[in-house]
Structure formats: C-alpha cells, structure tokens
Amino acid sequence: MDERRADTRMLCSELVDVYWTDLQGHPREILANLEDISPCGVCLQLDDPVHPDTVLRIRHPKGEFRGNVRYCLYREIGYFLGVELLPGYEWSPEAYQPEYLLDLRTLVQNSAKRAVEKADPPAPDQ
C-alpha cells in the first residue's frame, strides 16, 4: 500500500476503547490496540472489521480522538484500520503520548550520530 500520510507515523502501543455505529444502526464498542499515530491519523488493530467511511470515537487515557475509517484490512492477527482524524481532534505529543511510543526519526538520528562518533572519536586531552 502506498504511503499517503503527509506526516511521519510514530510507532506506538496502547489499548484504547473504540465506539461507532455499525451499518445496521447498532452502537458498537470494542477494545483496540493503537499501532501508530501521526498528527493527522492513527492505525488501530481490532478483532472485528469496521466499514470504511465509518466515524469512530477513540477514547485514550487523556481524552479522545474522532476520525473517519479510510481502510480496513485483515492481516493474520486481526483487522487493521487506517483512521483519518477529524479537524479539532489532531494528535500532538504535548497533549497525549501513548504508553509505548517510538519516534523512528530520533532513533535513526541517534544511530547516525553514534556511527560518526565511533568513526571519528574525539582527540584525547593533552
């Protein structure tokens, strides 16, 4: 699948409650795992499928997001939903950080910095 997000995804993991109304008009609630997050969207892993274009309410420990399901794919361990966050529900790390959050950009920058330092160690003090 082509990457279409304008913002960098940050890998994460945290259980969240997800609420929506199914195609028959029945209210639904399920526990989901927050897989990744960016200012404009999230990826959720669920046990049940959710129809694209469904509006979700995603409750996390600091509040909630609301978003529109862009895709729902089944992969060996469950359904993965790409959710575009609605205006006013954008994510920022200052407002909420999932329990486990990995910024790959920082990881790569630190790794590159260590490689440079290893290749060119500072001169000993004389």
C-alpha positions in Angstrom: 0.0 0.0 0.0 1.3 3.4 -0.9 2.2 5.8 1.9 -0.3 8.7 1.7 0.2 10.5 5.0 1.6 13.9 5.0 3.1 13.4 8.5 5.5 10.9 9.9 4.0 7.9 11.7 5.3 7.1 15.1 5.0 3.5 16.2 3.2 3.0 19.5 1.2 0.6 21.5 -1.7 1.3 23.9 -5.1 -0.1 24.5 -8.0 2.3 23.6 -11.7 2.0 23.6 -13.4 2.4 20.2 -17.0 3.4 19.6 -19.1 3.6 16.4 -22.4 2.8 14.9 -22.5 -0.1 12.5 -24.3 -0.2 9.1 -27.4 -1.5 10.8 -27.5 1.4 13.2 -26.4 -0.6 16.2 -23.9 1.0 18.6 -20.6 -0.9 18.9 -17.8 -0.8 21.4 -14.5 -2.7 21.3 -11.1 -2.7 22.8 -8.4 -2.0 20.2 -4.6 -1.5 20.1 -3.2 1.8 18.9 -0.5 0.7 16.5 0.8 4.0 15.1 0.0 7.7 15.4 0.6 10.9 13.5 -0.9 14.4 13.7 -3.5 13.5 11.1 -4.2 9.9 11.7 -3.9 6.6 13.6 -3.8 2.9 12.9 -5.8 0.6 15.1 -5.8 -3.2 15.4 -9.2 -4.7 16.2 -10.7 -8.2 16.3 -13.7 -7.0 14.2 -13.9 -5.3 10.8 -15.3 -1.8 10.5 -16.7 -0.4 7.3 -14.7 2.3 5.5 -16.2 5.8 5.9 -17.4 5.0 9.4 -16.8 7.7 12.0 -15.1 6.4 15.2 -14.7 7.8 18.7 -11.4 6.6 20.1 -11.0 7.0 23.9 -7.5 7.2 25.3 -6.3 7.9 28.9 -6.0 11.7 28.3 -9.2 12.2 26.2 -10.4 11.2 22.8 -10.0 11.3 19.1 -12.6 11.2 16.4 -11.8 10.1 12.9 -13.0 8.5 9.7 -12.1 5.0 8.7 -10.1 5.2 5.5 -9.4 1.4 5.1 -9.9 -1.8 7.0 -7.5 -4.7 6.1 -7.4 -8.2 7.6 -3.9 -9.4 8.4 -3.1 -12.7 10.2 -3.7 -11.3 13.7 -6.7 -9.1 13.2 -8.2 -6.1 11.3 -6.1 -3.0 10.8 -7.9 0.3 10.4 -6.4 3.4 9.0 -8.2 6.3 10.6 -8.0 9.9 9.4 -8.5 12.2 12.4 -11.2 14.8 12.1 -10.5 18.6 12.4 -10.2 19.5 16.0 -9.0 16.0 17.0 -5.5 16.2 15.6 -2.8 14.5 17.7 0.2 16.2 19.3 2.8 14.7 21.5 2.4 17.5 24.0 -1.3 16.7 24.6 -1.0 12.9 24.7 1.7 10.3 24.4 0.7 6.6 24.2 2.3 4.3 26.9 4.8 3.0 24.3 5.9 5.5 21.7 8.8 5.1 19.3 9.9 8.0 17.1 11.9 6.3 14.3 13.4 9.7 13.2 15.0 10.2 16.6 16.3 6.6 16.6 17.9 7.0 13.2 19.4 10.4 14.1 20.9 9.0 17.3 22.2 5.9 15.5 23.8 8.1 12.8 25.4 10.3 15.5 26.9 7.3 17.3 28.3 6.0 14.0 30.0 9.3 13.3 31.4 9.5 16.8 32.7 5.9 16.5 34.4 6.6 13.2 35.9 9.9 14.3 36.5 9.7 18.1 37.3 13.0 19.9 41.1 13.6 20.4 42.3 12.9 23.9 43.1 15.8 26.1 46.8 16.7 26.2 
